[in-house]
Amino acid sequence: MNRSAKILLAAGAAVVLASSAQAGVSLDAGRVGAVDVASLAKFYESAFGLKEVNRLQFPGMLEIMMNFGDTVAAAKANSSAQIVIMHRATNDLKDTIPHLILNVTDMDATAAAVTAAGGRMLGKPRPFGSTGIVIGMAVDPAGNRLELIQQPTH
């Protein structure tokens, strides 16, 4: 991943969204890549409830844009940031820093959904100091890393 892409991803990760989302998950930022774009879109739909809101397809190129919503129409109307899945030549990611950051309301249920949809958790979710925040790291089927953040309940 080049420096500009890393900066763009990091800047997007700083955005905090206030909208509600499918199954208590909200997106902070992101673009991910996969050898099989359509299969990875199915993973994100199954694990996180995202819906396809747009598709760009040209010879040799496919991008699928996804967003949260109970229906496709609701996802299209959602003004929050989207996950864009684009073609990548290999699933072998060398740089482990860029990743999606997802807010979740139930870490255990989300971890189970990730695993059931074909992803995997990287260790057990853990508390972040004494903040009440719980952080889990996951990997989607194409090798993209996901940081799952559960805020404390008040």
Buried (B, 14 or more C-beta within 10 A) or exposed (E): BEEEEEEBBEEBBEEEBEEEBBBBBBBBBBBBBBBBBEEBBBBBBBBBBBBBBEBEEEEEEBBBBBBBBEEEEBBBEBEBBBBBBBBBEEBEBEEEEBBBBBBBBEBEEBBEBBEEBBBEBEEEBEEEEEEEEBBBBBBBBBBBBBBBBBEEEE
